[in-house]
Amino acid sequence: FKDKDTKMCEECGDSGGLPEGTFTSAPFLGLYALLFLLIIGKLFKRTLVRFFDKDGDGDIDSNDLKIMLSQCCPCFSRIFNHIISSQKVRIAVTLYQIISPMAFNLGVEFPDNYEQMVSSFEI
């Protein structure tokens, strides 16, 4: 940097540039892990698709996950399918998605049971 009084260039100290631990911080480590997984996914795409494609349609989707879950633990699969297909849960979640912005602006508080049930879905 240039000193204002002497008009001479001086060597930058530790204050110039990026801080020392920038590239080893948590966000950068997460980015490195994501890039690693993307590269591995690209390199071994065919192998991964063959392993996880349980219904043989050439791609990995929710049907493949349901088949893997049913093979792994049939009782958990039935519970999971019942919860997902339950119309009451879908209605409650949709109602919460519609009403929550309005409730926040108007100062409305939901009952504790409803808050606990919806918070389990982390919406």
N, CA, C and O atoms as a GROMACS GRO file, in nm:
protein
  492
    1PHE      N    1   0.084  -0.118   0.000
    1PHE     CA    2   0.000   0.000   0.000
    1PHE      C    3   0.087   0.123   0.000
    1PHE      O    4   0.206   0.115   0.032
    2LYS      N    5   0.029   0.235  -0.036
    2LYS     CA    6   0.106   0.360  -0.045
    2LYS      C    7   0.080   0.442   0.081
    2LYS      O    8  -0.034   0.467   0.119
    3ASP      N    9   0.189   0.482   0.146
    3ASP     CA   10   0.177   0.565   0.265
    3ASP      C   11   0.137   0.705   0.224
    3ASP      O   12   0.194   0.763   0.131
    4LYS      N   13   0.037   0.760   0.295
    4LYS     CA   14  -0.018   0.890   0.260
    4LYS      C   15   0.082   1.003   0.280
    4LYS      O   16   0.087   1.098   0.202
    5ASP      N   17   0.162   0.993   0.385
    5ASP     CA   18   0.254   1.102   0.417
    5ASP      C   19   0.381   1.099   0.332
    5ASP      O   20   0.423   1.202   0.280
    6THR      N   21   0.441   0.983   0.319
    6THR     CA   22   0.569   0.974   0.248
    6THR      C   23   0.552   0.948   0.099
    6THR      O   24   0.648   0.964   0.023
    7LYS      N   25   0.433   0.909   0.056
    7LYS     CA   26   0.403   0.876  -0.083
    7LYS      C   27   0.491   0.762  -0.134
    7LYS      O   28   0.519   0.752  -0.253
    8MET      N   29   0.535   0.675  -0.042
    8MET     CA   30   0.618   0.561  -0.076
    8MET      C   31   0.536   0.433  -0.057
    8MET      O   32   0.449   0.425   0.030
    9CYS      N   33   0.566   0.335  -0.140
    9CYS     CA   34   0.499   0.205  -0.126
    9CYS      C   35   0.562   0.129  -0.010
    9CYS      O   36   0.684   0.126   0.004
   10GLU      N   37   0.479   0.068   0.071
   10GLU     CA   38   0.528  -0.013   0.181
   10GLU      C   39   0.471  -0.153   0.168
   10GLU      O   40   0.368  -0.174   0.104
   11GLU      N   41   0.540  -0.248   0.229
   11GLU     CA   42   0.496  -0.388   0.222
   11GLU      C   43   0.368  -0.406   0.303
   11GLU      O   44   0.354  -0.355   0.414
   12CYS      N   45   0.276  -0.480   0.245
   12CYS     CA   46   0.152  -0.510   0.315
   12CYS      C   47   0.178  -0.611   0.424
   12CYS      O   48   0.253  -0.707   0.405
   13GLY      N   49   0.117  -0.589   0.537
   13GLY     CA   50   0.133  -0.681   0.649
   13GLY      C   51   0.027  -0.791   0.644
   13GLY      O   52  -0.020  -0.828   0.536
   14ASP      N   53  -0.008  -0.841   0.759
   14ASP     CA   54  -0.107  -0.948   0.768
   14ASP      C   55  -0.249  -0.898   0.737
   14ASP      O   56  -0.340  -0.979   0.718
   15SER      N   57  -0.266  -0.768   0.732
   15SER     CA   58  -0.401  -0.715   0.712
   15SER      C   59  -0.446  -0.723   0.566
   15SER      O   60  -0.565  -0.709   0.538
   16GLY      N   61  -0.355  -0.745   0.473
   16GLY     CA   62  -0.393  -0.750   0.332
   16GLY      C   63  -0.433  -0.889   0.289
   16GLY      O   64  -0.380  -0.988   0.339
   17GLY      N   65  -0.526  -0.899   0.197
   17GLY     CA   66  -0.565  -1.029   0.143
   17GLY      C   67  -0.669  -1.100   0.229
   17GLY      O   68  -0.736  -1.040   0.313
   18LEU      N   69  -0.678  -1.229   0.205
   18LEU     CA   70  -0.775  -1.311   0.278
   18LEU      C   71  -0.719  -1.352   0.413
   18LEU      O   72  -0.598  -1.369   0.427
   19PRO      N   73  -0.807  -1.368   0.513
   19PRO     CA   74  -0.760  -1.419   0.642
   19PRO      C   75  -0.702  -1.559   0.626
   19PRO      O   76  -0.735  -1.631   0.531
   20GLU      N   77  -0.617  -1.598   0.718
   20GLU     CA   78  -0.540  -1.720   0.705
   20GLU      C   79  -0.625  -1.846   0.703
   20GLU      O   80  -0.594  -1.939   0.628
   21GLY      N   81  -0.731  -1.855   0.781
   21GLY     CA   82  -0.810  -1.977   0.791
   21GLY      C   83  -0.930  -1.980   0.699
   21GLY      O   84  -1.021  -2.060   0.722
   22THR      N   85  -0.934  -1.897   0.596
   22THR     CA   86  -1.052  -1.888   0.511
   22THR      C   87  -1.083  -2.019   0.440
   22THR      O   88  -1.198  -2.063   0.440
   23PHE      N   89  -0.985  -2.081   0.381
   23PHE     CA   90  -1.009  -2.199   0.299
   23PHE      C   91  -1.026  -2.327   0.381
   23PHE      O   92  -1.053  -2.433   0.325
   24THR      N   93  -1.009  -2.317   0.512
   24THR     CA   94  -1.033  -2.432   0.599
   24THR      C   95  -1.154  -2.410   0.690
   24THR      O   96  -1.174  -2.483   0.786
   25SER      N   97  -1.235  -2.308   0.659
   25SER     CA   98  -1.354  -2.283   0.738
   25SER      C   99  -1.464  -2.382   0.701
   25SER      O  100  -1.455  -2.451   0.600
   26ALA      N  101  -1.567  -2.388   0.783
   26ALA     CA  102  -1.676  -2.485   0.764
   26ALA      C  103  -1.745  -2.473   0.627
   26ALA      O  104  -1.770  -2.576   0.564
   27PRO      N  105  -1.778  -2.353   0.579
   27PRO     CA  106  -1.842  -2.345   0.447
   27PRO      C  107  -1.754  -2.399   0.334
   27PRO      O  108  -1.804  -2.465   0.243
   28PHE      N  109  -1.626  -2.370   0.341
   28PHE     CA  110  -1.537  -2.420   0.236
   28PHE      C  111  -1.520  -2.572   0.245
   28PHE      O  112  -1.514  -2.639   0.142
   29LEU      N  113  -1.513  -2.627   0.366
   29LEU     CA  114  -1.503  -2.772   0.381
   29LEU      C  115  -1.630  -2.840   0.328
   29LEU      O  116  -1.621  -2.946   0.266
   30GLY      N  117  -1.746  -2.779   0.352
   30GLY     CA  118  -1.870  -2.832   0.295
   30GLY      C  119  -1.869  -2.826   0.143
   30GLY      O  120  -1.915  -2.919   0.077
   31LEU      N  121  -1.818  -2.717   0.089
   31LEU     CA  122  -1.807  -2.704  -0.056
   31LEU      C  123  -1.713  -2.809  -0.114
   31LEU      O  124  -1.741  -2.867  -0.218
   32TYR      N  125  -1.601  -2.834  -0.046
   32TYR     CA  126  -1.508  -2.937  -0.092
   32TYR      C  127  -1.575  -3.074  -0.092
   32TYR      O  128  -1.559  -3.151  -0.186
   33ALA      N  129  -1.651  -3.104   0.014
   33ALA     CA  130  -1.720  -3.233   0.022
   33ALA      C  131  -1.824  -3.246  -0.088
   33ALA      O  132  -1.837  -3.353  -0.148
   34LEU      N  133  -1.897  -3.139  -0.115
   34LEU     CA  134  -1.997  -3.141  -0.222
   34LEU      C  135  -1.932  -3.162  -0.358
   34LEU      O  136  -1.980  -3.242  -0.438
   35LEU      N  137  -1.823  -3.093  -0.384
   35LEU     CA  138  -1.751  -3.112  -0.510
   35LEU      C  139  -1.698  -3.254  -0.523
   35LEU      O  140  -1.703  -3.312  -0.631
   36PHE      N  141  -1.648  -3.311  -0.413
   36PHE     CA  142  -1.599  -3.448  -0.415
   36PHE      C  143  -1.713  -3.544  -0.450
   36PHE      O  144  -1.695  -3.634  -0.533
   37LEU      N  145  -1.830  -3.526  -0.387
   37LEU     CA  146  -1.943  -3.613  -0.415
   37LEU      C  147  -1.992  -3.598  -0.559
   37LEU      O  148  -2.031  -3.697  -0.622
   38LEU      N  149  -1.990  -3.476  -0.612
   38LEU     CA  150  -2.030  -3.456  -0.751
   38LEU      C  151  -1.934  -3.525  -0.848
   38LEU      O  152  -1.977  -3.585  -0.946
   39ILE      N  153  -1.805  -3.517  -0.819
   39ILE     CA  154  -1.706  -3.582  -0.906
   39ILE      C  155  -1.722  -3.733  -0.899
   39ILE      O  156  -1.720  -3.800  -1.002
   40ILE      N  157  -1.738  -3.788  -0.779
   40ILE     CA  158  -1.757  -3.932  -0.764
   40ILE      C  159  -1.886  -3.975  -0.834
   40ILE      O  160  -1.890  -4.079  -0.899
   41GLY      N  161  -1.991  -3.894  -0.821
   41GLY     CA  162  -2.118  -3.925  -0.888
   41GLY      C  163  -2.104  -3.928  -1.038
   41GLY      O  164  -2.161  -4.015  -1.105
   42LYS      N  165  -2.027  -3.834  -1.093
   42LYS     CA  166  -2.005  -3.832  -1.238
   42LYS      C  167  -1.921  -3.951  -1.284
   42LYS      O  168  -1.950  -4.012  -1.387
   43LEU      N  169  -1.818  -3.983  -1.207
   43LEU     CA  170  -1.729  -4.093  -1.246
   43LEU      C  171  -1.797  -4.229  -1.239
   43LEU      O  172  -1.774  -4.315  -1.324
   44PHE      N  173  -1.880  -4.249  -1.138
   44PHE     CA  174  -1.941  -4.380  -1.116
   44PHE      C  175  -2.093  -4.378  -1.137
   44PHE      O  176  -2.166  -4.451  -1.070
   45LYS      N  177  -2.140  -4.295  -1.229
   45LYS     CA  178  -2.284  -4.279  -1.250
   45LYS      C  179  -2.350  -4.411  -1.290
   45LYS      O  180  -2.453  -4.448  -1.233
   46ARG      N  181  -2.294  -4.480  -1.384
   46ARG     CA  182  -2.356  -4.605  -1.430
   46ARG      C  183  -2.363  -4.708  -1.318
   46ARG      O  184  -2.464  -4.776  -1.302
   47THR      N  185  -2.256  -4.720  -1.243
   47THR     CA  186  -2.254  -4.816  -1.132
   47THR      C  187  -2.358  -4.780  -1.027
   47THR      O  188  -2.429  -4.867  -0.977
   48LEU      N  189  -2.367  -4.651  -0.994
   48LEU     CA  190  -2.464  -4.608  -0.894
   48LEU      C  191  -2.607  -4.631  -0.941
   48LEU      O  192  -2.692  -4.675  -0.864
   49VAL      N  193  -2.634  -4.600  -1.068
   49VAL     CA  194  -2.769  -4.620  -1.121
   49VAL      C  195  -2.805  -4.768  -1.121
   49VAL      O  196  -2.917  -4.804  -1.085
   50ARG      N  197  -2.710  -4.854  -1.161
   50ARG     CA  198  -2.738  -4.998  -1.160
   50ARG      C  199  -2.765  -5.048  -1.019
   50ARG      O  200  -2.850  -5.135  -1.000
   51PHE      N  201  -2.695  -4.994  -0.921
   51PHE     CA  202  -2.711  -5.039  -0.783
   51PHE      C  203  -2.842  -4.990  -0.722
   51PHE      O  204  -2.911  -5.066  -0.654
   52PHE      N  205  -2.878  -4.863  -0.745
   52PHE     CA  206  -2.995  -4.804  -0.679
   52PHE      C  207  -3.122  -4.810  -0.764
   52PHE      O  208  -3.230  -4.783  -0.711
   53ASP      N  209  -3.113  -4.845  -0.891
   53ASP     CA  210  -3.232  -4.852  -0.976
   53ASP      C  211  -3.300  -4.987  -0.956
   53ASP      O  212  -3.267  -5.084  -1.023
   54LYS      N  213  -3.394  -4.992  -0.864
   54LYS     CA  214  -3.457  -5.118  -0.826
   54LYS      C  215  -3.572  -5.157  -0.920
   54LYS      O  216  -3.602  -5.275  -0.934
   55ASP      N  217  -3.637  -5.058  -0.985
   55ASP     CA  218  -3.748  -5.093  -1.074
   55ASP      C  219  -3.706  -5.106  -1.220
   55ASP      O  220  -3.790  -5.139  -1.304
   56GLY      N  221  -3.579  -5.081  -1.252
   56GLY     CA  222  -3.526  -5.105  -1.385
   56GLY      C  223  -3.567  -5.006  -1.492
   56GLY      O  224  -3.562  -5.037  -1.610
   57ASP      N  225  -3.609  -4.884  -1.452
   57ASP     CA  226  -3.650  -4.787  -1.553
   57ASP      C  227  -3.537  -4.696  -1.598
   57ASP      O  228  -3.559  -4.609  -1.683
   58GLY      N  229  -3.417  -4.713  -1.545
   58GLY     CA  230  -3.302  -4.636  -1.592
   58GLY      C  231  -3.271  -4.512  -1.512
   58GLY      O  232  -3.171  -4.445  -1.541
   59ASP      N  233  -3.352  -4.477  -1.414
   59ASP     CA  234  -3.322  -4.363  -1.330
   59ASP      C  235  -3.359  -4.394  -1.185
   59ASP      O  236  -3.430  -4.491  -1.157
   60ILE      N  237  -3.311  -4.310  -1.096
   60ILE     CA  238  -3.337  -4.330  -0.953
   60ILE      C  239  -3.444  -4.229  -0.913
   60ILE      O  240  -3.425  -4.108  -0.926
   61ASP      N  241  -3.558  -4.279  -0.864
   61ASP     CA  242  -3.667  -4.192  -0.824
   61ASP      C  243  -3.730  -4.244  -0.696
   61ASP      O  244  -3.677  -4.335  -0.632
   62SER      N  245  -3.844  -4.186  -0.660
   62SER     CA  246  -3.908  -4.223  -0.534
   62SER      C  247  -3.955  -4.368  -0.534
   62SER      O  248  -3.960  -4.431  -0.428
   63ASN      N  249  -3.990  -4.422  -0.650
   63ASN     CA  250  -4.030  -4.563  -0.654
   63ASN      C  251  -3.915  -4.655  -0.614
   63ASN      O  252  -3.935  -4.754  -0.546
   64ASP      N  253  -3.794  -4.620  -0.658
   64ASP     CA  254  -3.677  -4.699  -0.619
   64ASP      C  255  -3.654  -4.692  -0.468
   64ASP      O  256  -3.619  -4.793  -0.406
   65LEU      N  257  -3.674  -4.574  -0.410
   65LEU     CA  258  -3.657  -4.560  -0.266
   65LEU      C  259  -3.760  -4.642  -0.190
   65LEU      O  260  -3.729  -4.703  -0.088
   66LYS      N  261  -3.884  -4.644  -0.240
   66LYS     CA  262  -3.989  -4.724  -0.176
   66LYS      C  263  -3.956  -4.873  -0.182
   66LYS      O  264  -3.977  -4.946  -0.086
   67ILE      N  265  -3.904  -4.917  -0.296
   67ILE     CA  266  -3.869  -5.059  -0.311
   67ILE      C  267  -3.754  -5.095  -0.217
   67ILE      O  268  -3.758  -5.199  -0.152
   68MET      N  269  -3.651  -5.008  -0.209
   68MET     CA  270  -3.539  -5.035  -0.119
   68MET      C  271  -3.585  -5.038   0.026
   68MET      O  272  -3.540  -5.121   0.104
   69LEU      N  273  -3.676  -4.946   0.062
   69LEU     CA  274  -3.728  -4.940   0.198
   69LEU      C  275  -3.810  -5.065   0.230
   69LEU      O  276  -3.800  -5.119   0.340
   70SER      N  277  -3.890  -5.110   0.135
   70SER     CA  278  -3.972  -5.229   0.159
   70SER      C  279  -3.885  -5.355   0.170
   70SER      O  280  -3.921  -5.448   0.242
   71GLN      N  281  -3.773  -5.359   0.099
   71GLN     CA  282  -3.682  -5.473   0.111
   71GLN      C  283  -3.606  -5.470   0.243
   71GLN      O  284  -3.578  -5.575   0.302
   72CYS      N  285  -3.574  -5.352   0.288
   72CYS     CA  286  -3.495  -5.338   0.410
   72CYS      C  287  -3.579  -5.366   0.534
   72CYS      O  288  -3.540  -5.447   0.619
   73CYS      N  289  -3.694  -5.300   0.545
   73CYS     CA  290  -3.778  -5.315   0.664
   73CYS      C  291  -3.924  -5.300   0.623
   73CYS      O  292  -3.973  -5.188   0.612
   74PRO      N  293  -3.993  -5.409   0.601
   74PRO     CA  294  -4.131  -5.402   0.553
   74PRO      C  295  -4.227  -5.330   0.647
   74PRO      O  296  -4.318  -5.261   0.601
   75CYS      N  297  -4.209  -5.346   0.778
   75CYS     CA  298  -4.302  -5.281   0.872
   75CYS      C  299  -4.285  -5.129   0.867
   75CYS      O  300  -4.384  -5.056   0.873
   76PHE      N  301  -4.162  -5.081   0.857
   76PHE     CA  302  -4.138  -4.937   0.847
   76PHE      C  303  -4.193  -4.883   0.716
   76PHE      O  304  -4.243  -4.770   0.711
   77SER      N  305  -4.185  -4.962   0.611
   77SER     CA  306  -4.237  -4.922   0.481
   77SER      C  307  -4.388  -4.900   0.487
   77SER      O  308  -4.438  -4.803   0.431
   78ARG      N  309  -4.460  -4.990   0.554
   78ARG     CA  310  -4.604  -4.973   0.566
   78ARG      C  311  -4.640  -4.847   0.645
   78ARG      O  312  -4.732  -4.774   0.609
   79ILE      N  313  -4.566  -4.822   0.752
   79ILE     CA  314  -4.591  -4.701   0.833
   79ILE      C  315  -4.563  -4.576   0.750
   79ILE      O  316  -4.642  -4.482   0.752
   80PHE      N  317  -4.452  -4.576   0.678
   80PHE     CA  318  -4.414  -4.461   0.596
   80PHE      C  319  -4.520  -4.434   0.488
   80PHE      O  320  -4.560  -4.320   0.468
   81ASN      N  321  -4.565  -4.539   0.419
   81ASN     CA  322  -4.667  -4.522   0.315
   81ASN      C  323  -4.798  -4.474   0.373
   81ASN      O  324  -4.868  -4.394   0.310
   82HIS      N  325  -4.834  -4.520   0.491
   82HIS     CA  326  -4.959  -4.477   0.554
   82HIS      C  327  -4.953  -4.329   0.591
   82HIS      O  328  -5.050  -4.256   0.573
   83ILE      N  329  -4.839  -4.286   0.643
   83ILE     CA  330  -4.824  -4.145   0.682
   83ILE      C  331  -4.829  -4.056   0.558
   83ILE      O  332  -4.897  -3.953   0.559
   84ILE      N  333  -4.757  -4.093   0.452
   84ILE     CA  334  -4.753  -4.011   0.332
   84ILE      C  335  -4.888  -4.006   0.263
   84ILE      O  336  -4.928  -3.902   0.211
   85SER      N  337  -4.960  -4.119   0.262
   85SER     CA  338  -5.087  -4.122   0.190
   85SER      C  339  -5.202  -4.070   0.274
   85SER      O  340  -5.314  -4.058   0.223
   86SER      N  341  -5.179  -4.040   0.399
   86SER     CA  342  -5.287  -3.991   0.485
   86SER      C  343  -5.331  -3.852   0.440
   86SER      O  344  -5.251  -3.758   0.437
   87GLN      N  345  -5.457  -3.840   0.407
   87GLN     CA  346  -5.510  -3.712   0.360
   87GLN      C  347  -5.513  -3.607   0.471
   87GLN      O  348  -5.498  -3.488   0.443
   88LYS      N  349  -5.532  -3.649   0.594
   88LYS     CA  350  -5.536  -3.553   0.704
   88LYS      C  351  -5.402  -3.483   0.722
   88LYS      O  352  -5.398  -3.363   0.749
   89VAL      N  353  -5.294  -3.556   0.708
   89VAL     CA  354  -5.161  -3.495   0.722
   89VAL      C  355  -5.137  -3.397   0.607
   89VAL      O  356  -5.087  -3.288   0.630
   90ARG      N  357  -5.173  -3.436   0.488
   90ARG     CA  358  -5.155  -3.345   0.373
   90ARG      C  359  -5.237  -3.218   0.390
   90ARG      O  360  -5.188  -3.108   0.362
   91ILE      N  361  -5.359  -3.232   0.436
   91ILE     CA  362  -5.444  -3.115   0.457
   91ILE      C  363  -5.387  -3.025   0.565
   91ILE      O  364  -5.385  -2.903   0.550
   92ALA      N  365  -5.340  -3.084   0.675
   92ALA     CA  366  -5.284  -3.005   0.785
   92ALA      C  367  -5.159  -2.930   0.741
   92ALA      O  368  -5.142  -2.813   0.776
   93VAL      N  369  -5.072  -2.995   0.666
   93VAL     CA  370  -4.948  -2.929   0.621
   93VAL      C  371  -4.980  -2.818   0.522
   93VAL      O  372  -4.924  -2.709   0.530
   94THR      N  373  -5.071  -2.844   0.430
   94THR     CA  374  -5.109  -2.742   0.332
   94THR      C  375  -5.175  -2.623   0.401
   94THR      O  376  -5.148  -2.508   0.367
   95LEU      N  377  -5.262  -2.651   0.497
   95LEU     CA  378  -5.327  -2.543   0.572
   95LEU      C  379  -5.222  -2.460   0.646
   95LEU      O  380  -5.230  -2.337   0.647
   96TYR      N  381  -5.125  -2.525   0.705
   96TYR     CA  382  -5.020  -2.452   0.775
   96TYR      C  383  -4.939  -2.366   0.678
   96TYR      O  384  -4.905  -2.252   0.711
   97GLN      N  385  -4.909  -2.418   0.558
   97GLN     CA  386  -4.833  -2.341   0.460
   97GLN      C  387  -4.910  -2.218   0.414
   97GLN      O  388  -4.850  -2.114   0.385
   98ILE      N  389  -5.040  -2.228   0.407
   98ILE     CA  390  -5.121  -2.114   0.363
   98ILE      C  391  -5.141  -2.013   0.475
   98ILE      O  392  -5.132  -1.892   0.452
   99ILE      N  393  -5.166  -2.062   0.596
   99ILE     CA  394  -5.204  -1.973   0.705
   99ILE      C  395  -5.084  -1.913   0.778
   99ILE      O  396  -5.096  -1.804   0.834
  100SER      N  397  -4.970  -1.981   0.780
  100SER     CA  398  -4.858  -1.933   0.862
  100SER      C  399  -4.810  -1.792   0.825
  100SER      O  400  -4.783  -1.715   0.917
  101PRO      N  401  -4.798  -1.754   0.697
  101PRO     CA  402  -4.760  -1.614   0.671
  101PRO      C  403  -4.865  -1.515   0.719
  101PRO      O  404  -4.831  -1.408   0.770
  102MET      N  405  -4.992  -1.551   0.703
  102MET     CA  406  -5.099  -1.464   0.751
  102MET      C  407  -5.096  -1.454   0.903
  102MET      O  408  -5.112  -1.345   0.959
  103ALA      N  409  -5.076  -1.567   0.969
  103ALA     CA  410  -5.076  -1.569   1.115
  103ALA      C  411  -4.961  -1.488   1.172
  103ALA      O  412  -4.976  -1.420   1.273
  104PHE      N  413  -4.846  -1.495   1.106
  104PHE     CA  414  -4.732  -1.417   1.153
  104PHE      C  415  -4.761  -1.268   1.144
  104PHE      O  416  -4.731  -1.193   1.238
  105ASN      N  417  -4.820  -1.223   1.035
  105ASN     CA  418  -4.849  -1.081   1.017
  105ASN      C  419  -4.960  -1.032   1.108
  105ASN      O  420  -4.960  -0.916   1.150
  106LEU      N  421  -5.056  -1.119   1.140
  106LEU     CA  422  -5.170  -1.078   1.222
  106LEU      C  423  -5.152  -1.111   1.370
  106LEU      O  424  -5.236  -1.074   1.452
  107GLY      N  425  -5.044  -1.179   1.406
  107GLY     CA  426  -5.017  -1.211   1.545
  107GLY      C  427  -5.100  -1.327   1.598
  107GLY      O  428  -5.127  -1.332   1.718
  108VAL      N  429  -5.139  -1.419   1.514
  108VAL     CA  430  -5.220  -1.534   1.555
  108VAL      C  431  -5.127  -1.643   1.608
  108VAL      O  432  -5.022  -1.669   1.550
  109GLU      N  433  -5.166  -1.707   1.720
  109GLU     CA  434  -5.089  -1.818   1.775
  109GLU      C  435  -5.167  -1.947   1.756
  109GLU      O  436  -5.285  -1.953   1.790
  110PHE      N  437  -5.100  -2.050   1.702
  110PHE     CA  438  -5.165  -2.179   1.682
  110PHE      C  439  -5.165  -2.257   1.813
  110PHE      O  440  -5.083  -2.230   1.900
  111PRO      N  441  -5.256  -2.354   1.827
  111PRO     CA  442  -5.254  -2.441   1.946
  111PRO      C  443  -5.124  -2.522   1.952
  111PRO      O  444  -5.064  -2.552   1.849
  112ASP      N  445  -5.083  -2.557   2.074
  112ASP     CA  446  -4.956  -2.628   2.093
  112ASP      C  447  -4.952  -2.762   2.021
  112ASP      O  448  -4.849  -2.797   1.962
  113ASN      N  449  -5.062  -2.838   2.023
  113ASN     CA  450  -5.063  -2.968   1.956
  113ASN      C  451  -5.040  -2.954   1.806
  113ASN      O  452  -4.967  -3.032   1.746
  114TYR      N  453  -5.102  -2.853   1.746
  114TYR     CA  454  -5.086  -2.830   1.603
  114TYR      C  455  -4.943  -2.788   1.572
  114TYR      O  456  -4.886  -2.835   1.474
  115GLU      N  457  -4.884  -2.700   1.654
  115GLU     CA  458  -4.746  -2.656   1.633
  115GLU      C  459  -4.650  -2.774   1.642
  115GLU      O  460  -4.558  -2.785   1.561
  116GLN      N  461  -4.670  -2.862   1.739
  116GLN     CA  462  -4.582  -2.978   1.755
  116GLN      C  463  -4.593  -3.072   1.635
  116GLN      O  464  -4.492  -3.123   1.586
  117MET      N  465  -4.715  -3.094   1.589
  117MET     CA  466  -4.735  -3.186   1.477
  117MET      C  467  -4.670  -3.131   1.350
  117MET      O  468  -4.606  -3.206   1.276
  118VAL      N  469  -4.686  -3.003   1.324
  118VAL     CA  470  -4.632  -2.944   1.203
  118VAL      C  471  -4.480  -2.927   1.215
  118VAL      O  472  -4.408  -2.940   1.116
  119SER      N  473  -4.430  -2.899   1.335
  119SER     CA  474  -4.285  -2.882   1.351
  119SER      C  475  -4.210  -3.013   1.327
  119SER      O  476  -4.091  -3.011   1.298
  120SER      N  477  -4.278  -3.126   1.340
  120SER     CA  478  -4.212  -3.253   1.313
  120SER      C  479  -4.180  -3.269   1.164
  120SER      O  480  -4.094  -3.349   1.128
  121PHE      N  481  -4.249  -3.194   1.078
  121PHE     CA  482  -4.221  -3.196   0.935
  121PHE      C  483  -4.118  -3.093   0.896
  121PHE      O  484  -4.076  -3.090   0.780
  122GLU      N  485  -4.075  -3.010   0.988
  122GLU     CA  486  -3.974  -2.905   0.968
  122GLU      C  487  -4.007  -2.817   0.849
  122GLU      O  488  -3.928  -2.805   0.756
  123ILE      N  489  -4.123  -2.756   0.854
  123ILE     CA  490  -4.165  -2.665   0.746
  123ILE      C  491  -4.127  -2.525   0.784
  123ILE      O  492  -4.153  -2.431   0.709
   0.00000   0.00000   0.00000
